[in-house]
Amino acid sequence: MAAAITVAFFNSLCSDNSMRRRFTLEYWMDDGWYVGRLKEVPGVFSQGANLTELEENIQDAYELMLSDNAPENLGATQTKEVELEV
């Protein structure tokens, strides 16, 4: 059974000029690990040995998703628009 908590990430302007945005972290136990995903951001998953580590790791996963820096070992990448049935 999954549980959900709200976590805040740096992504909207705060009084100290940092950015914060709130997301819902849905998490569950899997083979002794806390595993979770951001419900509002498809594809952002992570895991941790405890809930605090999961929150730190999900922050890293979110930042990587937002990053324009593709891993260097991918070589030349291309994009293509596709149409999917929904």
PEDAQUI-V363371 format. One record per residue. N is the residue number from 0. RES is the residue in one small letter. PSI is psi in degrees with one decimal (* if undefined). D_LAST is the distance of its C-alpha to the last C-alpha in whole Angstrom. Layout:
N:RES:PSI:D_LAST + N:RES:PSI:D_LAST
//
This chain:
0:m:131.3:28 + 1:a:147.3:26 + 2:a:162.6:28 + 3:a:140.1:27 + 4:i:159.5:29 + 5:t:129.4:29 + 6:v:150.4:30 + 7:a:131.0:31 + 8:f:159.1:30 + 9:f:99.3:32 + 10:n:10.2:30 + 11:s:141.7:31 + 12:l:129.1:35 + 13:c:175.0:38 + 14:s:-27.2:41 + 15:d:20.3:42 + 16:n:7.0:40 + 17:s:168.8:38 + 18:m:139.3:34 + 19:r:144.8:32 + 20:r:141.9:29 + 21:r:138.0:28 + 22:f:163.2:25 + 23:t:118.0:25 + 24:l:111.3:26 + 25:e:128.3:24 + 26:y:160.5:27 + 27:w:165.3:28 + 28:m:136.0:31 + 29:d:107.7:30 + 30:d:41.2:34 + 31:g:-1.1:36 + 32:w:146.1:33 + 33:y:121.0:32 + 34:v:139.1:28 + 35:g:169.3:26 + 36:r:156.1:22 + 37:l:117.1:22 + 38:k:-33.4:19 + 39:e:-8.8:19 + 40:v:92.3:18 + 41:p:137.8:16 + 42:g:-4.7:18 + 43:v:101.2:21 + 44:f:155.6:23 + 45:s:-176.0:27 + 46:q:164.7:30 + 47:g:160.8:33 + 48:a:-24.7:37 + 49:n:175.4:37 + 50:l:-38.1:35 + 51:t:-44.8:36 + 52:e:-38.6:36 + 53:l:-44.9:32 + 54:e:-40.3:32 + 55:e:-43.3:34 + 56:n:-35.0:31 + 57:i:-31.7:28 + 58:q:-45.9:30 + 59:d:-43.2:30 + 60:a:-40.1:27 + 61:y:-45.5:26 + 62:e:-39.4:28 + 63:l:-38.4:27 + 64:m:-37.3:24 + 65:l:-20.8:25 + 66:s:138.8:28 + 67:d:-3.9:28 + 68:n:103.3:30 + 69:a:147.4:28 + 70:p:139.4:31 + 71:e:-27.0:33 + 72:n:5.3:33 + 73:l:-20.4:30 + 74:g:-155.5:32 + 75:a:127.7:30 + 76:t:157.5:26 + 77:q:161.3:24 + 78:t:156.0:21 + 79:k:132.9:18 + 80:e:136.9:15 + 81:v:153.9:12 + 82:e:128.1:9 + 83:l:145.8:6 + 84:e:130.5:4 + 85:v:*:0
//
